[in-house]
Amino acid sequence: MSRTKRGICAPSFVVGALCLASGVASARPWPARAPGVEPKPAHQLRDPATWPAEPEVPAPIDAARFQAAYAHLCRVAPDSPKAALAAQILTAAAASQVDPFTLAALGYYGSKCDPGFHKDGLYGLLAIEPAMYRVPGAPEPPVDRGDLTSRRLLDPTDNLTVGATLLAMWNAQHKELDEAFGGAAHRGGVSHFIWGDEVKSSGHEDLVLTARRRMVCSYLETPNATREAPIGLTVVSPLEGTPRVATSGPGDERDGGARRHRGLDITATIGEPVRSIADGTVIFAGANVPGHARKGPIPPDKIARYATRTLGVGGIYLCIEHRPEPRRIVSCYMHLSSYIVADRQEVTAGETIGFVGRTGVKVSPPHLHFEVRVDDRVTNPLRTLGDFVIPPQATMTHQYVLKARRAKRRHLHV
């Protein structure tokens, strides 16, 4: 992929290689290795080639900076026990010749950096499922079966050693497996690490590689990319690691057509930092509570208690005034898990103001609902963010919405 977009740190990234013991020559040569429980839904692009080239692995890697970048990704202190696992990530990645940033991002995606993670048959930092590698007739995994036990996988050193070896296997085999098992179009071995032999969605790989992109940019201390928006502001992206996938825009139907969407939904993971797009003043910090469309101001040290309540469609949210005149410009950030700024506080472009959540969300995967208002008129945030985002039209979600609309129209005309 040769196309580039604003926000990417550098072109093309390195993946490890491991030769197949025997090629996959015929269709479905064994029952597909697959997770026992499918991953939660994730938005995906119609064409994975829409993504620009991912940033290269920095070389040589500075261990201290890598640990700091991993701590940033995991939202922990750089000297914490979780951050200290960065050294083991580097060792395991080097031994299996895989990209350590991808390995770290898999840990963030699979367990939110928790080496003690255990859920639905998945174990440890990389959320490895031993059962997926015990399919009769499938090739023997490139690790000892004794290493694929819950006890061993809950040890972070063993988990990373096993996971890096398995990632190398999937990297080497993914093209042949795609020929044999088919599946959804995707970019590489990361999808197979999650799905096994048959990839059913590329959206999960996209989440991993977005986390990787965030970590690489943190490692490189890449300055925030800026753009001159047509509303007359110089803006940065509200989320790190651009470009980000937007899945729904203004005017889309909500609640069966009872209301219209007023902003732009941008795919994200719970806990990601949300940033102010420009300098400004917080003019609302609170929540959309049933019976109270705007309950606030609520101090930042009190807002987390609302995350567990039933909230209105906006959930926990912030609004920032960037310019009072001659045209008043306001941006709003919704569905947050919490925020760290207070009403009337001054903020700067790129400053972290809160964190992604799902408050007020009924069905959709985690995302940031982002609005831009000019003189109290809702505008299309796509025009403000430009190539910081990949537009909804490029997603499968948009195609499903169009299909549902056509079906609804046909039903009305019967």
C-alpha positions in Angstrom: 0.0 0.0 0.0 1.6 3.2 -1.1 -1.1 5.8 -0.1 -0.4 7.9 2.9 -2.6 10.0 5.2 -1.9 12.7 7.7 -1.0 11.2 11.1 0.8 8.1 10.1 4.3 8.1 11.6 6.2 6.2 8.8 5.6 3.6 6.1 5.3 -0.2 6.3 5.9 -2.4 9.3 8.0 -5.6 9.8 6.4 -8.9 10.6 8.2 -12.1 11.6 8.5 -15.2 9.4 8.3 -18.9 10.2 8.3 -21.5 7.4 5.4 -24.0 7.0 6.4 -27.6 7.8 4.0 -28.6 5.0 2.0 -26.3 2.6 -1.8 -25.9 2.7 -2.5 -27.4 -0.7 -6.2 -28.3 -0.7 -9.4 -26.6 0.4 -10.1 -27.0 4.1 -7.5 -29.6 4.8 -8.7 -29.8 8.4 -11.6 -28.5 10.5 -10.9 -24.8 11.0 -9.2 -23.8 14.1 -11.4 -21.2 15.7 -12.1 -19.4 19.0 -14.7 -21.1 21.2 -16.4 -17.7 21.7 -16.4 -15.2 18.8 -14.9 -11.8 19.5 -17.4 -9.0 20.1 -18.6 -7.2 17.0 -16.1 -4.6 15.5 -16.6 -2.3 12.6 -14.6 -3.1 9.5 -13.7 -1.4 6.2 -15.2 -2.6 3.0 -11.6 -2.8 1.6 -8.7 -3.2 4.0 -6.5 -1.7 1.4 -8.1 1.6 2.3 -5.7 1.8 5.3 -2.5 3.6 4.6 0.8 1.8 5.3 1.4 1.3 9.0 4.5 2.8 10.6 7.8 0.9 10.5 9.3 -0.7 13.6 11.8 1.9 14.9 15.3 0.6 14.9 17.2 0.1 17.1 14.6 0.0 19.8 15.3 1.8 23.1 14.0 -0.3 25.9 13.2 2.6 28.2 11.3 4.5 25.6 9.5 1.3 24.6 8.4 0.8 28.2 7.2 4.4 28.5 5.2 3.9 25.2 3.7 0.7 26.5 2.8 2.3 29.8 1.0 5.1 27.8 -0.9 2.5 25.8 -2.0 0.7 28.9 -2.7 3.8 30.9 -0.4 2.8 33.8 2.6 4.4 35.4 5.9 3.9 33.5 7.4 2.2 36.6 4.5 0.0 37.4 4.6 -3.8 37.3 2.4 -3.9 34.2 4.7 -1.5 32.4 7.7 -3.6 33.4 6.4 -6.4 31.2 7.6 -4.3 28.2 11.1 -5.9 28.7 9.6 -9.4 28.3 7.7 -8.3 25.2 10.9 -7.2 23.6 12.7 -10.5 24.5 9.8 -12.7 23.2 9.4 -10.7 20.0 13.2 -10.9 19.3 13.2 -14.6 19.9 10.4 -15.2 17.4 11.4 -12.4 15.0 8.0 -10.6 15.3 7.3 -6.9 15.7 7.2 -6.1 19.5 4.8 -3.2 18.9 2.3 -5.6 17.4 2.8 -8.0 20.3 2.2 -5.3 22.8 -0.9 -4.1 20.9 -2.2 -7.7 21.0 -1.8 -7.6 24.8 -3.7 -4.3 24.9 -6.5 -5.7 22.7 -6.7 -9.1 24.3 -6.5 -8.4 28.0 -6.1 -4.6 28.4 -2.5 -5.3 29.5 -3.6 -7.7 32.3 -1.3 -10.7 32.7 -3.9 -12.4 35.0 -6.7 -12.2 32.5 -9.0 -15.2 32.3 -12.3 -15.2 30.5 -14.2 -17.5 28.0 -11.3 -19.9 27.8 -8.8 -17.1 27.0 -5.7 -16.8 29.3 -3.1 -14.3 30.1 -1.7 -11.1 28.6 -2.3 -12.1 25.0 -5.6 -13.8 25.7 -4.5 -17.1 24.2 -7.1 -19.9 23.8 -5.5 -23.3 24.2 -8.5 -25.1 22.8 -8.1 -23.4 19.4 -4.8 -25.3 18.9 -6.2 -28.7 19.7 -8.3 -29.3 16.6 -7.9 -32.9 15.3 -6.1 -33.1 12.0 -4.7 -29.6 12.2 -0.9 -29.1 12.2 0.9 -29.4 15.5 1.4 -25.9 17.0 5.0 -24.7 17.0 5.0 -24.8 20.8 4.9 -27.7 23.2 1.3 -28.6 24.1 2.4 -28.5 27.7 2.9 -24.8 27.2 -0.8 -24.4 26.2 -2.3 -24.8 29.6 -4.0 -22.2 31.8 -1.3 -22.4 34.4 1.5 -21.7 31.9 -0.4 -19.1 30.0 -1.1 -17.1 33.2 2.6 -16.7 33.6 3.5 -13.6 31.6 6.9 -14.8 30.4 5.4 -18.1 29.1 2.4 -16.3 27.7 4.6 -13.9 25.7 6.9 -16.6 24.5 4.1 -18.8 23.3 2.2 -15.9 21.8 5.1 -14.5 19.9 5.7 -18.0 18.4 2.1 -18.4 17.4 2.0 -14.9 15.9 5.1 -15.8 13.8 3.2 -19.0 12.7 0.1 -17.1 11.6 2.2 -14.4 9.9 3.9 -17.0 7.8 0.8 -19.1 7.0 -1.9 -16.5 6.5 -1.9 -16.3 2.7 -2.1 -20.1 2.3 -4.7 -20.3 5.0 -6.8 -17.7 3.2 -6.6 -19.7 0.0 -7.7 -22.9 1.8 -10.3 -21.5 4.2 -11.5 -18.3 2.5 -13.0 -15.7 4.9 -13.1 -11.9 5.1 -10.4 -9.8 3.5 -7.8 -8.7 6.0 -4.2 -7.5 6.2 -2.1 -10.2 7.9 -1.4 -12.7 10.6 -3.0 -10.6 13.4 -6.5 -11.5 12.1 -5.6 -15.2 12.3 -4.2 -14.8 15.8 -7.7 -13.7 16.8 -9.9 -15.8 14.5 -7.8 -18.9 13.7 -7.9 -20.4 10.2 -10.9 -18.6 8.8 -11.1 -14.8 9.4 -14.6 -13.6 9.8 -13.9 -9.9 10.2 -11.0 -7.6 9.7 -12.3 -5.1 12.3 -10.5 -6.7 15.2 -7.2 -6.6 13.4 -7.9 -2.9 12.7 -8.3 -2.3 16.5 -5.0 -4.1 17.2 -3.1 -2.1 14.5 -4.7 1.1 15.7 -3.3 0.4 19.2 0.0 -0.4 17.6 0.0 2.9 15.7 -0.8 4.8 18.9 2.1 3.1 20.7 4.6 3.7 17.9 3.7 7.4 17.7 4.0 7.6 21.5 7.4 6.0 21.3 8.6 8.4 18.6 7.0 11.3 20.5 5.4 12.3 17.2 3.9 15.8 17.4 0.2 16.1 16.9 -0.7 16.5 13.2 -2.8 19.6 12.6 -5.1 20.8 9.8 -6.8 24.0 8.9 -10.5 23.2 9.2 -13.0 25.1 7.1 -14.7 26.4 10.2 -11.7 28.7 10.7 -9.8 26.7 13.4 -6.5 24.8 13.4 -7.5 21.4 14.8 -5.9 18.1 15.9 -7.6 14.7 16.0 -9.8 13.9 19.1 -8.2 10.5 19.2 -4.6 9.3 18.8 -3.2 7.2 16.0 -4.8 8.6 12.9 -6.5 7.8 10.7 -9.5 6.6 12.6 -12.6 4.9 11.3 -15.8 6.8 11.4 -18.9 4.6 11.3 -21.9 6.9 11.3 -22.5 10.6 10.4 -25.0 13.3 10.9 -28.5 12.6 9.7 -28.4 8.8 10.1 -31.5 7.2 11.7 -31.6 6.3 15.3 -34.3 4.5 17.4 -36.0 3.2 14.2 -36.1 6.7 12.7 -37.5 8.4 15.7 -34.5 10.8 15.8 -31.5 11.7 13.7 -27.8 11.3 14.6 -26.2 14.7 15.3 -22.5 13.9 15.1 -19.8 11.5 13.9 -19.1 8.2 15.6 -15.5 7.2 15.6 -14.4 3.7 16.4 -12.3 3.4 19.6 -11.6 1.2 22.5 -12.8 1.7 26.1 -10.3 3.7 28.1 -8.6 5.5 25.2 -7.7 9.2 25.9 -10.0 11.7 24.3 -8.4 15.1 23.3 -9.6 18.6 22.8 -9.4 19.4 19.0 -8.3 23.0 19.7 -7.7 25.5 22.5 -10.8 26.5 24.3 -12.9 26.6 27.5 -15.0 23.7 28.9 -18.6 25.0 28.9 -20.3 21.8 29.9 -19.1 18.8 31.9 -21.8 16.4 33.0 -24.2 13.7 31.8 -27.3 13.1 29.8 -29.5 11.7 32.6 -33.1 10.6 31.9 -35.3 13.6 32.7 -32.3 15.9 32.6 -30.8 16.4 29.1 -27.9 18.3 30.6 -27.2 17.4 34.2 -24.2 19.4 35.2 -21.7 20.7 35.9 -20.5 17.6 37.6 -16.9 17.7 39.0 -14.5 15.2 37.5 -14.0 13.4 40.8 -17.8 12.7 40.9 -18.5 11.8 37.3 -17.3 8.2 37.4 -20.3 7.2 39.6 -22.6 8.0 36.6 -20.8 5.4 34.4 -22.8 2.6 36.0 -26.2 4.3 35.7 -28.8 4.2 33.0 -28.1 7.4 31.0 -29.6 9.1 28.0 -28.2 8.9 24.6 -25.3 11.3 25.2 -24.1 9.5 28.3 -21.2 11.2 30.1 -20.0 14.1 27.9 -18.1 17.4 27.6 -18.5 20.5 25.4 -15.7 23.0 24.7 -16.1 26.5 23.3 -13.2 27.2 21.0 -14.3 30.7 19.9 -17.1 32.9 21.1 -17.2 35.2 18.1 -17.7 36.3 15.3 -19.0 32.7 14.9 -19.3 30.7 18.1 -17.6 27.3 17.6 -18.2 24.4 20.1 -17.1 20.8 20.0 -18.7 18.0 22.1 -17.4 14.6 23.1 -20.0 11.9 24.2 -20.3 8.4 25.6 -17.2 9.0 27.8 -16.4 6.7 30.7 -15.1 9.7 32.7 -13.4 13.0 32.2 -10.6 14.9 33.9 -11.4 18.5 33.3 -13.9 20.8 35.1 -16.5 23.3 33.9 -15.0 26.6 32.9 -11.5 25.1 32.7 -9.2 26.3 29.9 -7.8 23.5 27.7 -5.3 23.3 24.9 -5.3 21.5 21.5 -4.4 17.9 22.0 -4.9 17.9 25.8 -6.5 14.8 27.2 -9.9 15.8 28.5 -11.5 12.4 29.2 -11.7 8.7 28.2 -13.7 6.6 25.8 -16.6 4.6 27.2 -20.0 3.3 26.3 -22.2 5.4 28.5 -25.6 6.1 26.8 -24.8 3.5 24.1 -27.5 0.9 23.5 -26.1 -1.5 20.9 -22.9 -0.2 19.1 -19.3 -1.2 19.9 -17.3 1.4 21.8 -16.9 4.7 20.0 -16.5 8.4 20.5 -19.5 10.5 19.4 -18.1 13.8 18.3 -20.0 17.0 17.3 -19.0 20.4 16.0 -21.5 23.2 16.3 -21.2 26.7 14.7 -23.5 29.3 16.1 -25.6 26.5 17.7 -26.0 24.8 14.3 -24.8 21.2 14.1 -22.2 20.8 11.3 -20.7 17.7 9.7 -17.5 16.8 11.7 -16.0 15.1 8.6 -15.4 18.5 7.1 -13.6 19.6 10.3 -11.5 16.4 10.8 -10.7 15.7 7.1 -8.2 12.9 6.6 -7.9 12.3 10.3 -10.8 9.9 9.8 -11.8 7.3 7.2 -15.5 8.2 6.3 -18.4 6.0 7.1 -19.0 5.3 3.4 -15.8 3.1 3.5 -17.2 0.8 6.2 -19.3 -2.4 6.0 -21.5 -0.8 8.7 -22.5 1.8 6.1 -23.3 -0.9 3.6 -25.5 -2.7 6.1 -27.4 0.6 6.9 -28.0 1.2 3.2 -29.3 -2.4 2.7 -31.6 -2.0 5.7 -32.9 1.3 4.2 -33.6 -0.3 0.8 -35.4 -3.1 2.5 -37.5 -0.7 4.5 -38.4 1.3 1.4 -39.4 -1.9 -0.4 -41.6 -2.9 2.5 -43.4 0.5 2.6 -44.1 0.2 -1.1 -45.6 -3.3 -1.0 
